[in-house]
Amino acid sequence: MIINRRSALAAILAGGFADCAHGQNVRYPRPEGAATRFWSECDQQMIALSLRRGMRVLDAGCGNGQHLTRLAEAVGKRGEAIGIDRAAGQIEKAQQALRDAKLTQGSARVADLFAEPFPAGSFDLIWTSHVLHGLPDMGAGAEALLRMLKPGGRLVVRENRMSSSLLPYDLGFGEPGWEFRTDLQWLRWYTKNMLAGKRPAGLGWTEILKQAGAQTVQPRSFLIDLAEPEIRAQEEYFRWYLQRRYEWPGVTPEDIAVLDRLTNAKGDDYFLRRPDLYFTQLSTIFICTKAS
Ligand SMILES: C[S@@+](CC[C@H](N)C(=O)[O-])C[C@H]1O[C@@H](n2cnc3c(N)ncnc32)[C@H](O)[C@@H]1O
């Protein structure tokens, strides 16, 4: 099953993970949009928390526009929502999403946030979801965003806690603790390849954001909690959630054998045949204020 693991890893290191650090890998690309349905309620709550109609907002690193369209809806016709992303392909998708939703108060353009494409003090609110952790200098990224914010404005940084959970501790085959153990290999890989050489090297967001100049930083977390039938309805996403472990170096052959059983749709141990699946994921926003 893992014939090409080494070359897949080389491709990841050469840039396969560059744009969506947790998202895209080589043999098992994250199914696009597959999780949108179950994140959508959580996204809506997070976005609603800090937005008012009439605001001018920026979505920095907007990706395919899944939040930009919600931001544009929330600010209404008297407001404005602008998305930037350095990936032209993502911007095309974001523009299409805005057109499909007929949100003329929204727009998207290719830009690098480090280039600060808007003058200082341009926005009431800047939203940035799953972007800062991927930047070579997370602090400098936050500083650039804070500069583009109006005095008294808010920077909202969304980042996930790293571990999610789907499976019971004891699967009934293999050594108990399979999901924790394989996740640990991801954390090791992440620390070595994604955090190494970054400033700062840790992911202590409250401190990073304060050092970047935020006056206050208030974290708020949202739990995504799924059981059946929602898990079955997202089969493609959860198959990817398991299969990407084929590409994490350090997963033992014994644990790969368990993964083979869990992901073989024709076998008795296919994960969706289990009655005991339960998915949790914690999504956090850090609401930062800029001094007036
Ligand atoms: C993990 S994706 C998140 C996309 C979206 N915000 C979301 O939550 O679904 C990170 C996005 O940040 C963009 N990005 C990374 N560095 C950037 C930079 N310096 N300037 C602008 N966009 C950047 C990538 O192209 C990618 O689309």
The ligand as an SDF file (V2000), in Angstrom:
LIG
                    3D

 27 29  0  0  0  0  0  0  0  0999 V2000
   -4.7050   26.2430    4.6740 C   0  0  0  0  0  0  0  0  0  0  0  0
   -5.2080   27.3360    3.3900 S   0  0  0  0  0  0  0  0  0  0  0  0
   -6.6180   28.1250    4.2120 C   0  0  0  0  0  0  0  0  0  0  0  0
   -7.6160   28.6990    3.2440 C   0  0  0  0  0  0  0  0  0  0  0  0
   -8.8340   29.3780    3.8850 C   0  0  0  0  0  0  0  0  0  0  0  0
   -8.4710   30.5440    4.6490 N   0  0  0  0  0  0  0  0  0  0  0  0
   -9.5830   28.3850    4.7500 C   0  0  0  0  0  0  0  0  0  0  0  0
   -9.5550   28.4740    5.9770 O   0  0  0  0  0  0  0  0  0  0  0  0
  -10.2260   27.5160    4.1720 O   0  0  0  0  0  0  0  0  0  0  0  0
   -3.9640   28.6330    3.4740 C   0  0  0  0  0  0  0  0  0  0  0  0
   -4.1250   29.6740    2.3810 C   0  0  0  0  0  0  0  0  0  0  0  0
   -3.2370   30.7580    2.6430 O   0  0  0  0  0  0  0  0  0  0  0  0
   -2.6710   31.1900    1.4160 C   0  0  0  0  0  0  0  0  0  0  0  0
   -1.4050   31.8740    1.7230 N   0  0  0  0  0  0  0  0  0  0  0  0
   -0.2840   31.3530    2.2640 C   0  0  0  0  0  0  0  0  0  0  0  0
    0.6620   32.2950    2.4140 N   0  0  0  0  0  0  0  0  0  0  0  0
    0.1370   33.4420    1.9480 C   0  0  0  0  0  0  0  0  0  0  0  0
    0.6280   34.7780    1.8180 C   0  0  0  0  0  0  0  0  0  0  0  0
    1.8830   35.0950    2.2020 N   0  0  0  0  0  0  0  0  0  0  0  0
   -0.1770   35.7230    1.3050 N   0  0  0  0  0  0  0  0  0  0  0  0
   -1.4270   35.4130    0.8900 C   0  0  0  0  0  0  0  0  0  0  0  0
   -1.9650   34.1520    0.9760 N   0  0  0  0  0  0  0  0  0  0  0  0
   -1.1900   33.1890    1.5030 C   0  0  0  0  0  0  0  0  0  0  0  0
   -2.4900   29.9180    0.6280 C   0  0  0  0  0  0  0  0  0  0  0  0
   -2.3560   30.1540   -0.7540 O   0  0  0  0  0  0  0  0  0  0  0  0
   -3.7600   29.1480    1.0060 C   0  0  0  0  0  0  0  0  0  0  0  0
   -4.8120   29.3900    0.1030 O   0  0  0  0  0  0  0  0  0  0  0  0
  1  2  1  0
  2  3  1  0
  2 10  1  0
  3  4  1  0
  4  5  1  0
  5  6  1  0
  5  7  1  0
  7  8  2  0
  7  9  1  0
 10 11  1  0
 11 12  1  0
 11 26  1  0
 12 13  1  0
 13 14  1  0
 13 24  1  0
 14 15  1  0
 14 23  1  0
 15 16  2  0
 16 17  1  0
 17 18  1  0
 17 23  2  0
 18 19  1  0
 18 20  2  0
 20 21  1  0
 21 22  2  0
 22 23  1  0
 24 25  1  0
 24 26  1  0
 26 27  1  0
M  CHG  2   2   1   9  -1
M  END
$$$$
